[in-house]
Amino acid sequence: MARIVKVLLGVVLVLGGVLGTASAASAAPGDCSSAGWVLRSGQVTNTSTGARVGVVATYANSCDQYWAQVKLDKALGEGQWANAFVDVYVDGVLAGRLTCASADGGNAEVSKGQTSCYTGYFTTYSYGVTFQSHAYAYNYPSRLFASGITAQRCSRLMCDN
């Protein structure tokens, strides 16, 4: 039953236009500021040592569009990649996830020589929709070496304290 509810909520989100596929870096509709501002951020840390390797952040702009970005402190090396995610919840139930994958409207995963990527954005005008950003970095062949998450879920231009 819970699976059916999740699927139905996901369909409602897509049909209702909550999840967008436009790029966060592309010009936002109307007079929106596509640059946006940070709602909440968290450190990305090495899973072995706890040392900071970057930051993950949830962004917003003036048109109720939201996205995530990971920024690493140094460029990735050979065989490394990273990705940011923004999870979207409707009334507390996970209803969708956007990543840096270009199919989601992002600019692709962080790869060798790069330091950042952003997800596609979604638009919501509902306080019942909350979201949280996180990031992971890997060594080949999929060994996690760093992760981070924003501490709280956010909803419409504000975050829980």
Disulfide bonds with the S-S distance in Angstrom:
Cys32-Cys63 1.46
Cys100-Cys117 2.11
Cys154-Cys159 2.01
